[in-house]
Amino acid sequence: MRAGKECFRGFMNRHPSSQREPKAASMSRPESQIKENINEFFSKVTLVMNDSGVFDKKIVYNDRIIAIKLQAEPINILMIQVYMPTSEHEDDEVEELYGVIEEILEEDGKGNTNTIITGDWNSVVGDEPYRNIVGPHGLGRKNHRGQMLINFSERNGLIVTNTWFKKPKRRLYT
């Protein structure tokens, strides 16, 4: 554990970050254990961050989104990890999450910042290229959630990078 703390402190000293306060997500999942585990994880991260003397703010998170902004050279880095609801959930929940991500982008993704968003979007953007957003190496036929992802990407100047690289078919889905 000591080596982990020292490694983390060294990294954070080299890369000071700007963090946001946590915001609640309206999508409540019945598995309260998940929220307890997330809260415990972030309590421990916050403890290490505060103990390092580098941070005095918390990382933004809810049960679907984690984001951190790192001060780096030559440009800052905003990293967002997303887990979108499955097709069993209503589109309103998905749209609300897109809204939260857009708030993060508006507040922290402007200026001298490179934004990287990763995660499980639970959508299919298809195998047909679309402008400079979707490349030619996607999978299957675009579904409704895939169109939502394309629209979100277009509004925010993003691309769906995994569609731009040719991979074996078995690697195109999980």
C-alpha positions in Angstrom: 0.0 0.0 0.0 2.9 2.4 0.8 4.3 2.0 -2.7 0.9 2.7 -4.3 0.5 5.9 -2.3 4.0 7.1 -3.1 3.4 6.4 -6.8 0.1 8.2 -6.8 1.6 11.2 -4.9 4.4 11.4 -7.5 2.0 11.3 -10.4 -0.2 13.9 -8.8 2.7 16.2 -8.1 3.7 16.0 -11.7 0.1 16.4 -13.0 -1.9 18.7 -10.7 -5.6 18.4 -11.5 -8.8 20.4 -11.5 -11.7 18.5 -10.1 -15.4 19.0 -9.7 -17.7 18.2 -6.9 -19.8 15.0 -7.1 -23.4 15.4 -8.6 -26.2 13.0 -8.0 -27.6 11.0 -10.8 -31.4 10.7 -11.0 -31.1 7.1 -12.2 -31.3 5.1 -9.0 -30.3 1.6 -9.4 -31.8 -1.0 -7.1 -28.4 -2.4 -6.2 -27.6 -0.1 -3.3 -24.4 -2.1 -2.9 -23.0 -0.6 -6.1 -23.4 2.9 -4.7 -21.9 1.9 -1.4 -18.9 0.4 -3.3 -18.5 3.6 -5.4 -18.8 5.8 -2.3 -16.2 3.7 -0.5 -13.8 3.8 -3.5 -14.1 7.6 -3.8 -13.7 8.1 -0.1 -10.4 6.2 -0.2 -9.3 8.1 -3.3 -10.1 11.4 -1.7 -8.2 10.3 1.5 -5.1 9.5 -0.6 -5.5 12.7 -2.6 -5.9 14.9 0.5 -3.1 13.1 2.3 -0.8 13.8 -0.7 -1.3 17.6 -0.2 -2.0 18.0 -4.0 -5.8 18.0 -3.9 -8.4 19.7 -1.9 -11.4 19.0 -4.2 -13.2 15.8 -5.2 -13.6 14.0 -8.5 -17.0 14.2 -10.1 -18.9 10.9 -10.1 -22.2 9.2 -9.9 -23.1 5.6 -10.6 -22.7 6.1 -14.3 -20.0 8.8 -14.9 -16.5 9.4 -13.6 -14.5 12.5 -14.7 -11.1 14.0 -13.9 -9.2 16.9 -15.4 -5.5 16.7 -15.3 -3.2 19.7 -15.6 -0.7 18.6 -18.3 1.7 20.0 -20.8 1.3 21.1 -23.5 -2.5 20.8 -22.9 -4.8 19.7 -20.1 -6.6 16.4 -20.3 -10.3 15.8 -19.4 -11.0 12.1 -19.0 -14.6 10.9 -18.7 -15.7 7.3 -18.2 -19.3 6.5 -19.0 -21.6 3.5 -18.5 -24.9 4.2 -20.3 -28.1 2.4 -19.3 -29.1 -0.7 -21.3 -32.1 -0.8 -23.6 -34.2 -1.8 -20.6 -34.1 1.8 -19.5 -36.1 4.7 -20.8 -34.6 7.1 -23.3 -35.2 9.9 -20.8 -32.5 8.4 -18.5 -30.1 8.3 -21.4 -30.8 11.8 -22.4 -30.3 13.0 -18.9 -26.9 11.3 -18.8 -25.9 13.0 -22.1 -26.9 16.3 -20.4 -24.6 15.6 -17.5 -21.8 14.8 -19.8 -22.4 18.0 -21.8 -22.4 20.0 -18.6 -19.0 18.6 -17.7 -17.7 19.3 -21.3 -19.1 22.9 -21.1 -17.5 23.6 -17.7 -14.2 21.7 -18.0 -13.7 20.7 -21.6 -13.1 24.2 -23.1 -10.0 26.0 -24.0 -6.6 24.3 -23.8 -8.1 20.8 -23.1 -8.0 17.5 -24.8 -11.1 15.5 -24.0 -11.2 11.7 -23.9 -14.5 10.0 -23.3 -14.5 6.2 -22.9 -17.0 3.6 -21.7 -19.9 1.4 -22.6 -22.5 3.4 -24.5 -24.9 0.4 -25.0 -25.5 1.6 -28.5 -24.7 0.5 -32.1 -23.6 3.2 -34.5 -23.5 0.8 -37.5 -21.0 0.1 -40.2 -21.7 3.0 -42.5 -19.4 6.1 -42.2 -21.1 9.3 -41.1 -19.3 12.6 -41.8 -16.1 12.6 -39.7 -17.9 11.1 -36.7 -18.3 7.4 -37.5 -15.7 5.5 -39.5 -16.2 2.6 -41.9 -15.3 -0.2 -39.4 -18.3 -0.3 -37.1 -20.6 -3.3 -36.6 -24.1 -4.1 -37.7 -27.0 -1.7 -38.3 -27.3 1.6 -36.4 -30.0 1.5 -33.6 -31.8 4.3 -31.9 -29.3 4.6 -29.1 -26.5 4.7 -31.8 -28.2 7.6 -33.4 -28.3 9.3 -30.0 -24.6 8.8 -29.6 -23.9 10.2 -33.1 -26.1 13.2 -32.4 -24.2 13.8 -29.1 -20.8 13.4 -30.8 -21.8 15.8 -33.6 -23.1 18.5 -31.1 -19.8 18.3 -29.2 -17.2 17.9 -31.9 -16.4 14.3 -30.9 -15.7 11.2 -33.0 -16.5 7.5 -32.3 -12.9 6.3 -32.6 -13.3 2.6 -32.4 -15.1 2.8 -35.8 -12.0 4.2 -37.5 -9.8 1.1 -37.0 -10.2 -2.2 -38.8 -10.4 -5.1 -36.3 -11.4 -8.7 -36.5 -15.3 -9.1 -36.2 -14.9 -10.9 -32.9 -13.3 -7.8 -31.4 -16.1 -5.4 -32.5 -18.5 -6.3 -29.7 -18.4 -7.4 -26.0 
